[in-house]
Amino acid sequence: MTKQPDLGQRARLDFALALRQQWARRMYPALVRDSRKRAEHTTDPGTVADAVHRSGVYPWFAWLERTSQKQLWRAVSDAVAAEPEAGPPDVAGPGELQLDPDLELPGWYTDVDIHLQPGGIWSSDDAARVYELGAKLVMLGENDDYVFHRLFVETAVPDRPYRRIVDLGCGFGKSTRPFKAGWPDAEVVGVDLAAPALRLAHRQAAAAHLAIRFLQRDARRTGLESSSVDLVTATMLIHELPTEVLADVLVEASRLLAPGGLLRILDFQPTGDPIRDLAMVEHGRHNNEPYLPRLFAVDVLELCRRAGLADAGWVAFDERGAGRLETASWPERSEWHFPWAVLEARKQEERDA
């Protein structure tokens, strides 16, 4: 695990984080107030978008969103570069790590520096360590112990026995470890494209004495047996997928699930607030996440139905402590925040078909 930065590195990280917090907590509310006055309180998306873009706050809001993100990655990269590799890339211990040196990474994955992280998480072991530290800070410093991921497991996943759980797009395992901790008797499998992230995931799971199986596979073609999984999950994955890839991933999830098995995905959805939803769509451009606007435009529930998944629906998720909500509506909030939501579905049982 990446060690704590020294005082100078910490100061640079804190400065970048403070900029992000000012952008979210002061500039965004100011943008909303000014835009609503200009739009004369209409909810028409075109009129609202025009009002937002005419606001004197908007250029600063958009510039600071992208610039503070770049500054954050630069500070994180410097902190990682200043310390040696934290242990060997592959370690003995519980669990399993299977890498595929012949796996060809798709262009949609490698052609964009997602999140503005230079080189992407897949490019080197240091890049994986940079992403590990940055993943805590990019959530405005409110996810230091991966609270969001544990809250997802605790509130959005039914407490019942699972024989096998598959976590798609597991990265360095922050979303996978809570499943093994919660269901120690289940076989837990993490799947990702990035070998450096999986090496880090395996090392951290072994250090926590969690026997997790990590596989370098495409989430569209995991190679796991059909009808062998009781729970397929993903966290912050599908907004980073082209629509056609997302459709294929849902088909693969349906293939993997045993009858009655569950799909639980934590990601983002429109809130119905036109200014907030516009800011989130434009976040895709400002933050180098080109597929995020497509997620907001596509009918994911229809893709689930086509994949053979039943009872598909979205429910809101409040990362501040409540977790999964019993409604599709979000609480009123003034600051900029991610519109977290849980995609829920199940594999039909034969008697339901």
N, C-alpha and C positions, 0 to 999 in steps of 0.2 A: 504494500500500500504506500502511496505517496506520502512522504513525511511532511510535517508542518513547515511552511516557508519561514525563512529568517525574518528579522524585523524589517529590513529594507524591502524585501519581496512582499511581506505582508502589507506594508504601507501602499505599495503599488496596487496590490489586489484590492485593498480597502477603498482606494481612490476610484478605481474602475467600478467597484460595486456601488459606491456612493452615487456616482453618476447615473447608474442604472436605476437606483432607487428614486433619485430626483426626477428622472424621466417618467417613471411609472406613477409616482405619488403626487407630483406637483405639476409637471407639464401636461400629463394626460387630462387630469381634471380641468385644467385651464383651457385645453383644446376643446373639451366637451362643452364647457360653459359658453365659449365664444362661438362655436359651431351651432349650438342650439339657438342662440340669438339670431345668427345669420340665416338659419333655416326656418326661423319663425315657428319652431316646434313641430314641423311636419315630419312624418316618418318615411316619406317617399325616398327610396335609396338614392336615386339620381340627384335629387335636390340636396339630400344630406351630404353626399359625396362632394358636390360642388361647394357647399358651405364649409366643409372641412378643409378643402384644398384652398379656399380663399382666405381662411383664417391666418392672421399674422403669426399665430403660434405654430402652425403646421410645419413650415420649413425647419424650424428649430427642433420640433418634435421628431420629424423624420431623420434629420441629420444626426441628432444625439442618439437615436435608437441604433443606427448602424455604427456610428463612431465609438460609442461606449462598448458595444459588443466586440469590435476589433481591439479596442484597448484592453478589454478583459482577457481575450485570448493571448494577446502579447504579454501581459503580465503573468498569466498562467504558464505560458511557454518558457518565459525566462526563469520562473521558479523551478520548473521541472529540469531545465537544462543545467541549473546550478547545483544539482544534487546527482549522485550516482544512481544507477538502476537499483531499485529496491528488491534485490534478490534475483535469482536466475529466472529466465522467462518461462521455463518449464520446471515443475517441482513434483516430487513424489508426494503421495498423500491420498486421502479418500477421494473418490470421484474418478472421472475419466476425461481426457482431452483428445479429441480426434480432429486433426487438421488435414485439409485436402490441398496439397501443393499444386494440383492440377485444376483446381476450381478457377474458372474464369470469371472475374468480377464484372458485372454488367456496367455498361457505359452510363446508364442513368444514375448509378451509384457512385462512380468514380469521377465523373465529369464536372461535378459541382462541389465546391468546398462548403458542405452543409454546415449551417450555424456560423459560417465565416471562419471555421477552424481551418487554418492553413494545412493543406495536405490531406485532411480527413482522417478519421480514426483508423482507417484500414492501412495507412501508409507505413507505419513503423511502431515499434514498442513504445517509444517515447510519445508518439501521437496518442496512443491509448492512455498513457499516464496523464497527458495534458487533458484529454477528455474527461478522465475520472475527476480531476480537480475542478475543471470548468463546469462539469455537470452540477456540482453543488452550488457554485456561485451564479450560474446563469439563471437560476430560479430566485434571484434577488436575495441570495443568502439565506433562504428559508428552508433549504433542503439538506442541511449539513449531514444529517444522519439518515438521509433517504427516507424521510418521514412520509413523503407522498406515496412511495412504493409500498411501505408497510401498511399505510392507511388503506390503500387499494386492496391489499390482500385481506385485511381484517374486516373491511366493510362491504366490499363488492363481490367477494367470492363466497358462495355458500359453504358453511362448515359441515362437510360430509366427507366420507372416505373417497380418496382418489388413488387409483393404482399407478397411473402415469400422468404426469403434468408436463406439457411442452410449452416453453416460453420462447416465442418467436422474436427475432431481433433483440436478443438478450444483452448485446453489448458486453460490458465488463462485469455483468452478473448482478448489478444492483437491483434489478427487478426479479431475478431468479432466486437469489438467496432467501428472501422471505417465504417463498413457497416451500423450500426444503425445511426451513425452520418451523413452519406451521404444520407441515405434514411429513414428519421425518420418515414414515414408513412408505411413502410414495416414491416411485422412481421419478426424479425431476430431471428434465432435459432442457438445456439452453441451446438455441440455434442462432447462429449469426454468420454473416459473410466475412467479417474482419478477423483474421488470425491474431493480430496483436491484441485485440480486445478479448478474445477467447483465452489467450495465454494469461492475461491479467485476471480474467474471471476465474480460471482454474486455480491460480495461485491464491487468490483471496478466499475462495471457497475452501480450499485445503487448509488455509490458516485458521478458518473458522470451524474446521472439522465437519464440513458439510459435504456429503458424497453426492455431487452433482455431475451429470454427464454433459459435457459441452461438445457440440458438433459444429464444424465449419460446413455449413450447407446453405443453399438458397431456400428461403422460406416457402418458395413455390414448389420445391422438390426436396423434401427433407429426407427421403429414403426410408422413413420409418413405416412400420406396418400399418395397413388400413385397419380402422376400427380398433386401434390399440390404445387410445388415449381417452382419459375421462375429462380432462380440462386442457383446452388450448387458450393461451393468453398472450398478450403483447402489451407493452407500455410505451407510448410515444413512438410508435413505429409507423402506423398507417398514414399519417400525414406526410411522411417522407417517401411515399411510394407513388409512382405514376398510377393512374386509374386502372389501366389494364393489368398492372402487376398486383394491385390491391385485389382485383377480381380473382386473379389466379391464387393469391394467398388464401382468400376465403374458401375457394374450392379445395385447396390442400387441407385447410383446417377441417372442413367437412369430411374429407376422406379419412383423416386421422381419427376423428372422433368416433367412439363407440356409440351405439344408440343410447340416447339419453344424456350423452356427454355435453359439456358446457363450453361455450365460447365467452370469454370475458376480456375486453380490450379497453384500456384506458388511453384516451386521446382527446381530441378537441372537436367541438361542434359549434355552429352559430347559436348565439344567445337570443336573437330576436331584437336586440338593441342595435339600430342601424349604424351608429357611430362606433360602438365597440366591435361589431362584426367587420366593419370596413377597416378599422385599425388592425384587426387580426389578419385579414386577407392581405393587407399591405405589409404586415410583418413578414409574410412569406418572401416578398421581394427585398425588404430591408435586411433580412437575416439569411439570405441565400437558402430559402426553403421553397423551391419552385412548385412543389407538388401540393403544398398546403392549400392554396386557393382552390385547387381541383377537388380536394376532399370536401370543402364547403359547398361545392357545386353539384357533387354527385349524390345519387340516392344510394347510400351504403346499405340501407335496409333491403332495398330491391336486389342489390348484389348478394346479400346474405340469402335471400329467398332463392335466387337462381343457383346458388351453391348448394342448396339442399338443407339450409339451416332454418329452423322454425322459431316463431315467437321473437323475431329480431326487434330490438328497440334500443333507444338511447335514454339514459337517465343522467341527470346532472351530478357533479362531484365537486365537493368543496374541500380543497386541500388544507384549509385552515384548522381542520379537526373533525368535522362532521363526516367527511368522506362521502360515500355514496348517499345521495338524497332519494327520497321517495317520489320525486317529481322530475319533469323535464325542464323545470325553470330554475334559474340561478338566483341566489340572494342578491339584493341590491348592493353594489360596491362602487366606490368612487374611483379607485385607482385602476391603472391598467393591470390586467391579469390574464393568464391563460384560461380559456373557457373549457375547463376539464369536463369530460363526460365519459360514461361507461357504455360501451356497446355490449349488449347482452343478447345471446341467442343459444339455441340448443340443437343438437342433432336429433332428428325425429326418431322415435321408436317405431317399430314395425306396426304396432297397433294404432299409431297415430296417422300412418301414411294413407 
